[in-house]
Amino acid sequence: MKSKCGMIAAWMLGAALAGHAGMAQTQTQEQLVWSDEFNGPAMSQPDPQNWTYDTGKDGWGNHELETYCSWRSSAAPCNTDAPNAYVGGDGYLHIIAHSLGNGVFTSARLKTKGLHSFLYGRIEARIQMPAGQGLWPAFWMLGDDIDHVPWPACGEIDIMESVSKTPTINYGSVHGTGFTGTSITSMYQLPGGAQFAEGFHTFGILWSPKEVRFYVDDPSKPYAIDKPSDLQGGGIWPFDTRKFFLLLNLAVGGDWPGAPGRNSSFPQEMLVDYVRVYSMPAAR
């Protein structure tokens, strides 16, 4: 099992993270406030103190094809002998999409809802994506009052979304009342034609009052900065009025990636090295 102790230590960020161009660089300290390093034994359950599950098959608003399964669920078509999410004993969370034939797929959608939610900070996960037509991995957030304030009013932050037809691109988005779909979506493309499935990358946000910054691998180089001023008429910014919980999932099919093709292979795997939440000085 790989050691992550040195990686967890808080590290120093310059004033560039605050986004004030021209200011003399100072150093401020972050604090790690929550993480899951997935260091459990082989084939163990993702920590139930951190994660619960969305389950079932209803298309999830996107005409997705998979049935989401909880830990060792026996509800058909889930398979207790082949869990769709487990800690591998190698320091990774494994999220597996299986094909059972005849257009039947299973996968997993984990969430911290009811367990951990956050308002502001630096939030990131180190992930290796799967590869293949019809796959849709994601690392994202929803407002924790979603049961009382339905989507999109509760808000959504998509930190990592990738679809198989654009394997070199990560999409970062915010959604809320008056701005859903791709109205506020930005893209980060790996240089040199590299594909995200070829290795691990870190996907994160720097979230502070009236601002969400998106980055891949380097938080000092955001590829998008979203603010309330970006909203068109009627848009309501929901990211300063509630906490948000985290989600990790691997969807199969759906309106955006399309269905798996004849040459798509299964099982497919999304690997998560860690998920971490840091407080930032302005967010304490």
Order of alpha helices (4+ residues) and beta strands (2+ residues): alpha-beta-beta-beta-beta-beta-beta-beta-beta-beta-beta-beta-beta-beta-beta-beta-beta-beta-beta-beta
